[in-house]
């Protein structure tokens, strides 16, 4: 009798748990059933993503829309502050992230990364009259970083004791604005983004350092969403092979300076 009760309880527990496990990994099936893939994006990291005339645009938006076309799904964009993007994904608010998220070991513990769709690296933009070619050149400087980014992590982990001050900004454009007016002496972020934005600044002549730490950028899903990630990777490989990704790079970074 005790064995029967134990077995029945075990079966009941398994039955109740099974739908939960299925819900964690069936995002692709749900998206196909609804015809919609909900995508999280930071909205303020030009040229990957930014608002123009009230509309979200940029490299990642073009990539997401093309991915949706190839998957036969409509993309529903959800703009979330960068610091809350990973939580937005893990909580189920969105199905995936297409938001120039660079791989780090800490992030990879929380979310999955696709095949890289962009190769980037940590660097610094800096004020006129300075020469910041190496990370060590940040010593004694006021350094701006965007909260939650790999640039912030790089400075805090490797150079926090050397810099004069770390100033944290919710959005990258705010950090760049303070660099232009001289409130900070350097901004650490990814080099292509620094180059693109600095090339469009006409107020002062800012410099950009070489890449200090190479990084891969990928699309993100929850770890259990293996089927969705496989589908995303399949299309990313095809986009590289058929020239879509190289064309996207040329469109958004060809004139980066």
Secondary structure, 3 states (H helix, E strand, C coil): CHHHHHHHHHHHHHHHHHHHHHHHHCHHHHHHHHCEEEEEECCCECCCEEEECCEEECHHHHHHHHHHHHHCCEEEEEECCHHHHHHHHHCCCCCEEEEEEECCHHHHHHCEECCCCEEEEEEEEECCCCCCCCHHHHCCCEEEEECCCHHHHHHHHHCCCCCCEEEEECCHHHHHHHHHHCCCCEEEEEHHHHHHHHHCCCCCCCEECCCCEEEEEEEEECCCCHHHHHHHHHHHHHHHHCCHHHHHHHHHHCCCC
